[in-house]
Amino acid sequence: MGEEREERKAAGPEPGLGSGYREFSGRHEFPSNMVHGILAIGMWIGAMHFNALLLLLSLLFLPFSKFLMVFGFLLVFVFLPIDPHSKSGRRLGRYICKHLCSYFPTTLHVEDINAFHPDRAYVFGYEPHSVLPIGVVTLAELTGFMPLPKLKALATSIVFYTPFLRHIWTWLGVAPATRKKISSLLEAGYSCIIVPGGVQETFHMELGSEIAFLRSRRGFVRVAMETGCPLVPVFSFGQSHAYKWWKPAGKFFLQFSRAIKFTPILFWGIFGTPLPYQHPMHVVVGKPIELKKNPQPTVEEVLEVHGQFVQALQDLFDRHKARVGYPDLTLKIL
């Protein structure tokens, strides 16, 4: 497999792309089949559905005392300590990453691989969120495409209070998306993948176009400036086709979503199940925006760098949408 990867690199960039351009195909790098793909997806997001189904069935068909026992059993796994460096856990995480990349499949496009150095930390601003930011797996440390040995994806804190899911996602290299955690990771040399739009972006999703809820999202920019870590725009084409969805509208729903830190929507895939559609994804990584370390940036300085990032993301989207098969797709930055 390593030889095949080197052969693809040696072939050179596509016309119009720089010498540092690299492309990694999940299906070529990690040959798989439907069985492995379904198992990987089941472990990746199945815990959400398993917990809900187990509680519902227990409430409906068991005496209330038995339901409380089931609830208590799940509660234990909310607080059960996790070893993020567990060898078996890491093997499981690597299995999930590789077979997810092959399932859709995903393809990673890096505009300049030479701009990334293994001894530096970067802040990746990943868009869009979609129903679930599945394409992030293409950038994961366990997938191994990026030349960065220390890499974490950030997710809403509620994940780490969800039985079983918190174990799986921790082993996948996911951490809570809190300001304190992001700063500590960057200071420790870990690159961080952040989905800036978060819960509100999911609320604003539209069929037929991509939404990036970025105008008021400046925290990730401030943290990058405070630590001096380069900002990297990332866009995932095709991710929004992984699921069909329905969500209610209105101010109350938005406020409720903010309160519980995620957007409760109905989504479904193949045959109405949680199994996502096998729609190809193209995750495009732009060139890093270099920043000088500024421990106390002013509001004006943050706004300036934020504007650079928003423009870089829009330019990245426009440069690649046609070449990956979406010439008429529009991006709305809210």
MIROTI-150832 format. One record per residue (C-alpha): residue in three letters; y, z, x. Coordinates in pm, 1 decimal, padded with zeros to 6 digits, m for minus. Layout:
GUTI_ala_Y_Z_X
...
//
This chain:
GUTI_met_00000.0_00000.0_00000.0
GUTI_gly_00237.7_00079.4_00287.4
GUTI_glu_00175.1_m00266.9_00435.6
GUTI_glu_00248.7_m00431.9_00100.9
GUTI_arg_00576.1_m00240.9_00076.0
GUTI_glu_00677.5_m00351.1_00425.4
GUTI_glu_00595.2_m00713.0_00337.8
GUTI_arg_00824.0_m00697.2_00034.2
GUTI_lys_01103.1_m00545.4_00242.7
GUTI_ala_01060.9_m00807.6_00514.4
GUTI_ala_01104.8_m01084.7_00260.8
GUTI_gly_01480.1_m01012.7_00264.0
GUTI_pro_01732.7_m00956.6_m00012.9
GUTI_glu_01789.4_m01184.5_m00307.9
GUTI_pro_02076.1_m01433.9_m00279.9
GUTI_gly_02410.9_m01263.1_m00328.4
GUTI_leu_02279.6_m00917.7_m00235.2
GUTI_gly_02345.3_m00741.9_00093.0
GUTI_ser_02099.6_m00692.9_00378.2
GUTI_gly_02048.9_m00331.0_00275.5
GUTI_tyr_01922.9_m00420.8_m00072.3
GUTI_arg_01573.0_m00293.3_m00152.7
GUTI_glu_01355.9_m00325.2_m00459.7
GUTI_phe_01056.7_m00107.6_m00543.4
GUTI_ser_00818.1_m00194.7_m00824.9
GUTI_gly_00634.9_00097.3_m00984.5
GUTI_arg_00345.3_m00120.1_m01095.5
GUTI_his_00299.7_m00277.3_m00750.4
GUTI_glu_00335.0_00048.1_m00560.9
GUTI_phe_00113.8_00253.9_m00791.7
GUTI_pro_m00157.3_00047.0_m00963.4
GUTI_ser_m00265.1_00227.5_m01278.8
GUTI_asn_m00411.3_00175.0_m01625.8
GUTI_met_m00334.1_00279.7_m01981.4
GUTI_val_m00554.0_00591.4_m01967.4
GUTI_his_m00372.4_00735.0_m01666.8
GUTI_gly_m00039.2_00637.4_m01817.8
GUTI_ile_m00112.1_00818.7_m02145.2
GUTI_leu_m00233.9_01128.5_m01959.1
GUTI_ala_00080.0_01132.6_m01745.1
GUTI_ile_00307.3_01101.5_m02049.6
GUTI_gly_00108.4_01363.8_m02237.4
GUTI_met_00161.0_01613.7_m01957.0
GUTI_trp_00524.1_01513.8_m01906.6
GUTI_ile_00651.2_01559.7_m02263.7
GUTI_gly_00341.2_01663.8_m02458.3
GUTI_ala_00421.0_02033.6_m02423.9
GUTI_met_00720.1_01995.4_m02657.6
GUTI_his_00504.3_01856.5_m02936.1
GUTI_phe_00210.5_02086.6_m02858.9
GUTI_asn_00423.3_02401.7_m02892.4
GUTI_ala_00581.1_02287.3_m03218.8
GUTI_leu_00248.5_02178.0_m03368.6
GUTI_leu_00068.9_02495.1_m03262.1
GUTI_leu_00335.7_02717.3_m03419.8
GUTI_leu_00348.1_02512.3_m03739.3
GUTI_leu_m00028.9_02507.0_m03789.6
GUTI_ser_m00054.8_02878.3_m03709.4
GUTI_leu_00214.3_02960.2_m03963.9
GUTI_leu_00053.4_02745.9_m04233.0
GUTI_phe_m00314.5_02828.2_m04189.2
GUTI_leu_m00341.8_03166.2_m04016.5
GUTI_pro_m00260.3_03517.8_m04138.6
GUTI_phe_00086.5_03626.0_m04033.1
GUTI_ser_m00058.6_03875.1_m03783.7
GUTI_lys_m00250.3_03591.1_m03613.1
GUTI_phe_00064.9_03377.3_m03612.0
GUTI_leu_00245.4_03658.0_m03427.6
GUTI_met_m00035.6_03664.5_m03171.5
GUTI_val_00003.3_03289.7_m03113.1
GUTI_phe_00379.6_03332.7_m03085.2
GUTI_gly_00330.2_03615.7_m02836.7
GUTI_phe_00088.1_03400.8_m02634.1
GUTI_leu_00351.0_03126.9_m02603.0
GUTI_leu_00617.0_03384.2_m02520.5
GUTI_val_00414.1_03494.7_m02218.5
GUTI_phe_00443.8_03143.0_m02075.5
GUTI_val_00821.3_03154.7_m02120.9
GUTI_phe_00844.7_03434.4_m01862.0
GUTI_leu_00534.4_03369.9_m01652.0
GUTI_pro_00649.5_03322.2_m01289.3
GUTI_ile_00625.5_02969.3_m01148.9
GUTI_asp_00550.5_02877.6_m00788.9
GUTI_pro_00752.3_02554.9_m00737.3
GUTI_his_00566.7_02490.4_m00410.9
GUTI_ser_00217.0_02521.4_m00558.7
GUTI_lys_m00005.4_02257.5_m00397.8
GUTI_ser_m00197.5_02191.6_m00718.5
GUTI_gly_00128.2_02181.6_m00915.5
GUTI_arg_00281.5_01934.1_m00672.2
GUTI_arg_m00030.5_01715.8_m00689.6
GUTI_leu_m00002.9_01717.0_m01067.7
GUTI_gly_00366.5_01628.1_m01044.5
GUTI_arg_00294.0_01340.3_m00806.7
GUTI_tyr_00024.7_01210.9_m01042.0
GUTI_ile_00270.7_01212.8_m01334.8
GUTI_cys_00548.0_01041.7_m01136.2
GUTI_lys_00332.0_00760.8_m01005.0
GUTI_his_00158.1_00678.3_m01331.0
GUTI_leu_00483.1_00693.5_m01529.7
GUTI_cys_00638.3_00442.9_m01288.7
GUTI_ser_00345.7_00209.3_m01347.5
GUTI_tyr_00323.0_00262.4_m01724.1
GUTI_phe_00651.1_00102.7_m01835.2
GUTI_pro_00680.1_m00024.6_m01554.9
GUTI_thr_00991.9_00090.2_m01373.4
GUTI_thr_01163.2_m00096.9_m01092.4
GUTI_leu_01410.9_00065.8_m00856.3
GUTI_his_01695.4_m00148.4_m00720.8
GUTI_val_01893.4_00006.6_m00433.8
GUTI_glu_02205.4_m00187.6_m00338.1
GUTI_asp_02216.9_m00047.4_00015.9
GUTI_ile_01922.7_00161.6_00130.1
GUTI_asn_02086.2_00202.6_00471.9
GUTI_ala_02373.4_00400.2_00315.7
GUTI_phe_02138.4_00691.7_00245.2
GUTI_his_02054.5_00933.8_00524.9
GUTI_pro_01769.3_01185.8_00500.8
GUTI_asp_01979.2_01465.3_00651.7
GUTI_arg_02254.4_01443.7_00386.6
GUTI_ala_02280.3_01556.2_00025.1
GUTI_tyr_02405.9_01324.8_m00251.4
GUTI_val_02512.7_01368.6_m00612.0
GUTI_phe_02355.0_01096.3_m00827.3
GUTI_gly_02534.8_01037.4_m01156.3
GUTI_tyr_02260.9_00887.8_m01374.1
GUTI_glu_02332.1_00700.7_m01698.8
GUTI_pro_02244.1_00665.1_m01979.3
GUTI_his_02070.3_00971.6_m02117.1
GUTI_ser_01908.4_00781.7_m02409.0
GUTI_val_01651.8_00978.6_m02609.7
GUTI_leu_01502.4_01098.1_m02281.6
GUTI_pro_01618.2_00994.9_m01931.4
GUTI_ile_01270.0_00873.5_m01840.8
GUTI_gly_01386.6_00641.4_m01563.0
GUTI_val_01482.8_00941.9_m01349.7
GUTI_val_01117.5_00955.7_m01244.9
GUTI_thr_01182.6_00642.3_m01035.8
GUTI_leu_01423.1_00842.1_m00818.4
GUTI_ala_01208.1_01153.5_m00796.1
GUTI_glu_01118.0_01301.4_m00460.2
GUTI_leu_00745.0_01284.5_m00544.3
GUTI_thr_00770.3_00911.8_m00619.0
GUTI_gly_00896.1_00856.6_m00264.8
GUTI_phe_01108.9_00543.7_m00305.5
GUTI_met_01437.5_00696.2_m00185.7
GUTI_pro_01458.5_00799.7_00181.6
GUTI_leu_01560.2_01152.8_00084.2
GUTI_pro_01308.3_01432.0_00155.5
GUTI_lys_01494.6_01692.3_m00055.3
GUTI_leu_01574.7_01573.6_m00407.0
GUTI_lys_01607.4_01753.1_m00740.3
GUTI_ala_01666.6_01626.8_m01093.0
GUTI_leu_01870.2_01850.9_m01322.5
GUTI_ala_01782.5_01916.8_m01687.1
GUTI_thr_01915.6_02126.2_m01973.9
GUTI_ser_01838.6_02495.5_m01934.4
GUTI_ile_01638.0_02509.0_m02259.0
GUTI_val_01354.6_02323.7_m02082.5
GUTI_phe_01298.8_02630.1_m01866.8
GUTI_tyr_01245.4_02847.5_m02174.2
GUTI_thr_00980.9_02613.2_m02319.0
GUTI_pro_00617.0_02721.0_m02262.9
GUTI_phe_00411.9_02490.1_m02037.1
GUTI_leu_00695.2_02235.8_m02015.9
GUTI_arg_00884.6_02459.1_m01773.5
GUTI_his_00584.0_02463.8_m01540.3
GUTI_ile_00531.0_02087.0_m01547.5
GUTI_trp_00896.5_02001.3_m01497.1
GUTI_thr_00939.0_02254.2_m01216.6
GUTI_trp_00648.8_02093.0_m01031.8
GUTI_leu_00809.0_01753.8_m01094.7
GUTI_gly_01112.7_01871.7_m00900.1
GUTI_val_01342.9_01951.1_m01193.2
GUTI_ala_01592.2_02239.3_m01191.4
GUTI_pro_01833.1_02387.2_m01451.1
GUTI_ala_02160.8_02197.8_m01481.3
GUTI_thr_02392.1_02492.6_m01423.3
GUTI_arg_02696.5_02482.3_m01199.1
GUTI_lys_02567.6_02769.6_m00986.6
GUTI_lys_02226.9_02604.0_m00938.9
GUTI_ile_02374.5_02264.3_m00850.8
GUTI_ser_02609.2_02415.1_m00591.5
GUTI_ser_02329.2_02616.1_m00430.3
GUTI_leu_02100.4_02312.7_m00414.0
GUTI_leu_02367.3_02093.7_m00254.0
GUTI_glu_02454.2_02364.8_m00001.7
GUTI_ala_02082.1_02387.1_00083.9
GUTI_gly_02071.8_02012.7_00154.6
GUTI_tyr_01912.2_01897.5_m00171.0
GUTI_ser_02038.9_01580.4_m00336.2
GUTI_cys_02086.6_01625.4_m00710.8
GUTI_ile_02031.2_01377.7_m00992.9
GUTI_ile_02264.5_01466.3_m01279.2
GUTI_val_02292.9_01302.1_m01622.6
GUTI_pro_02662.6_01377.9_m01686.2
GUTI_gly_02666.0_01278.8_m02055.9
GUTI_gly_02409.8_01541.7_m02147.3
GUTI_val_02363.5_01657.3_m02504.7
GUTI_gln_02682.7_01496.1_m02638.1
GUTI_glu_02584.5_01155.3_m02509.1
GUTI_thr_02265.9_01169.6_m02712.9
GUTI_phe_02479.4_01247.6_m03017.9
GUTI_his_02690.4_00934.2_m02957.6
GUTI_met_02397.9_00691.6_m02903.5
GUTI_glu_02427.2_00353.0_m03074.1
GUTI_leu_02171.3_00083.6_m03143.6
GUTI_gly_02244.0_m00240.9_m02959.8
GUTI_ser_02475.2_m00102.4_m02690.5
GUTI_glu_02471.6_00155.6_m02414.2
GUTI_ile_02683.3_00469.7_m02427.1
GUTI_ala_02802.5_00675.4_m02131.8
GUTI_phe_02981.6_00993.4_m02239.5
GUTI_leu_03183.1_01039.7_m01920.8
GUTI_arg_03556.7_01061.9_m01987.5
GUTI_ser_03556.3_01439.8_m02027.6
GUTI_arg_03262.1_01507.4_m01794.7
GUTI_arg_03417.3_01604.3_m01461.4
GUTI_gly_03214.7_01906.8_m01351.4
GUTI_phe_02970.2_01702.8_m01142.3
GUTI_val_03263.1_01534.4_m00967.5
GUTI_arg_03426.4_01868.1_m00886.3
GUTI_val_03102.0_02006.8_m00739.8
GUTI_ala_03058.8_01692.8_m00525.6
GUTI_met_03415.1_01731.4_m00395.0
GUTI_glu_03372.6_02103.4_m00325.4
GUTI_thr_03058.6_02039.9_m00119.4
GUTI_gly_03166.8_01708.4_00034.4
GUTI_cys_02858.6_01526.7_m00098.7
GUTI_pro_02888.6_01153.7_m00176.7
GUTI_leu_02878.7_01047.5_m00542.8
GUTI_val_02626.0_00778.4_m00631.6
GUTI_pro_02643.2_00575.7_m00957.2
GUTI_val_02303.6_00499.7_m01115.4
GUTI_phe_02226.2_00298.8_m01429.4
GUTI_ser_01890.6_00254.4_m01601.9
GUTI_phe_01847.9_m00071.5_m01793.2
GUTI_gly_01575.2_m00080.0_m02060.2
GUTI_gln_01540.3_00296.2_m02092.6
GUTI_ser_01699.1_00291.7_m02439.7
GUTI_his_01407.3_00080.1_m02565.4
GUTI_ala_01141.9_00340.5_m02479.6
GUTI_tyr_01176.1_00502.9_m02822.2
GUTI_lys_01305.3_00427.2_m03167.4
GUTI_trp_01513.4_00707.2_m03311.8
GUTI_trp_01713.1_00850.9_m03599.0
GUTI_lys_01973.4_01124.8_m03591.5
GUTI_pro_02208.9_01277.7_m03847.0
GUTI_ala_02583.4_01240.3_m03800.2
GUTI_gly_02879.7_01468.3_m03853.9
GUTI_lys_03079.5_01742.6_m03687.2
GUTI_phe_02836.6_02018.8_m03786.2
GUTI_phe_02545.6_01840.6_m03616.3
GUTI_leu_02752.0_01797.0_m03298.6
GUTI_gln_02846.7_02166.5_m03293.1
GUTI_phe_02487.7_02269.5_m03361.6
GUTI_ser_02366.7_02046.8_m03075.3
GUTI_arg_02615.6_02205.5_m02838.6
GUTI_ala_02507.2_02554.2_m02944.6
GUTI_ile_02136.5_02498.3_m02877.1
GUTI_lys_02205.4_02279.0_m02568.8
GUTI_phe_02012.2_01973.5_m02684.8
GUTI_thr_02030.8_01717.7_m02964.3
GUTI_pro_01749.6_01751.4_m03221.7
GUTI_ile_01669.4_01395.5_m03324.0
GUTI_leu_01365.7_01219.9_m03463.1
GUTI_phe_01213.0_00976.6_m03217.7
GUTI_trp_00887.6_00786.5_m03205.8
GUTI_gly_00705.3_00529.4_m02998.5
GUTI_ile_00381.2_00333.0_m03031.7
GUTI_phe_00224.7_00373.4_m03380.2
GUTI_gly_00480.1_00642.2_m03461.6
GUTI_thr_00352.0_00872.3_m03186.3
GUTI_pro_00541.1_01031.0_m02894.0
GUTI_leu_00386.9_00763.4_m02668.5
GUTI_pro_00683.7_00550.3_m02553.7
GUTI_tyr_00689.3_00173.3_m02576.8
GUTI_gln_00592.9_m00007.3_m02258.1
GUTI_his_00933.8_m00163.0_m02207.6
GUTI_pro_01024.9_m00246.8_m01844.6
GUTI_met_01300.7_m00034.0_m01692.8
GUTI_his_01531.1_m00132.1_m01409.8
GUTI_val_01700.1_00162.0_m01239.2
GUTI_val_01991.0_00040.6_m01026.2
GUTI_val_02139.9_00261.5_m00753.6
GUTI_gly_02490.6_00177.4_m00635.3
GUTI_lys_02654.5_00249.7_m00302.3
GUTI_pro_02765.0_00608.3_m00233.9
GUTI_ile_03129.7_00700.5_m00285.6
GUTI_glu_03217.9_00898.8_00026.4
GUTI_leu_03413.8_01221.4_m00028.1
GUTI_lys_03586.8_01465.9_00202.5
GUTI_lys_03494.7_01828.7_00150.5
GUTI_asn_03760.4_01994.8_m00063.1
GUTI_pro_03676.7_02357.9_m00153.8
GUTI_gln_03955.5_02379.2_m00412.2
GUTI_pro_04038.4_02034.9_m00553.4
GUTI_thr_04331.7_02008.2_m00791.5
GUTI_val_04296.4_01865.6_m01140.8
GUTI_glu_04474.6_01548.1_m01024.6
GUTI_glu_04236.6_01505.1_m00730.6
GUTI_val_03933.0_01551.1_m00954.4
GUTI_leu_04071.7_01297.0_m01202.0
GUTI_glu_04124.0_01043.2_m00924.3
GUTI_val_03766.9_01069.7_m00793.0
GUTI_his_03629.3_01079.0_m01147.6
GUTI_gly_03810.9_00752.7_m01218.5
GUTI_gln_03654.0_00598.4_m00907.6
GUTI_phe_03307.9_00698.7_m01026.1
GUTI_val_03359.3_00565.5_m01380.2
GUTI_gln_03480.9_00232.8_m01242.1
GUTI_ala_03192.7_00217.4_m00992.4
GUTI_leu_02943.1_00273.4_m01275.7
GUTI_gln_03101.3_00001.1_m01487.6
GUTI_asp_03100.7_m00241.4_m01193.4
GUTI_leu_02736.7_m00156.9_m01117.3
GUTI_phe_02644.1_m00227.1_m01479.0
GUTI_asp_02831.7_m00559.8_m01481.6
GUTI_arg_02685.2_m00676.1_m01149.9
GUTI_his_02324.1_m00624.6_m01249.8
GUTI_lys_02289.8_m00659.8_m01627.9
GUTI_ala_02225.5_m01035.9_m01621.2
GUTI_arg_01987.1_m01033.9_m01325.2
GUTI_val_01763.5_m00770.7_m01489.3
GUTI_gly_01756.7_m00946.8_m01826.2
GUTI_tyr_02047.7_m00804.0_m02031.6
GUTI_pro_02331.9_m01059.5_m02005.2
GUTI_asp_02484.9_m00970.2_m02344.5
GUTI_leu_02450.6_m00592.0_m02322.2
GUTI_thr_02772.4_m00388.7_m02342.7
GUTI_leu_02847.9_m00047.7_m02196.2
GUTI_lys_03084.6_00183.8_m02380.1
GUTI_ile_03226.8_00464.0_m02168.8
GUTI_leu_03350.4_00739.8_m02398.7
//
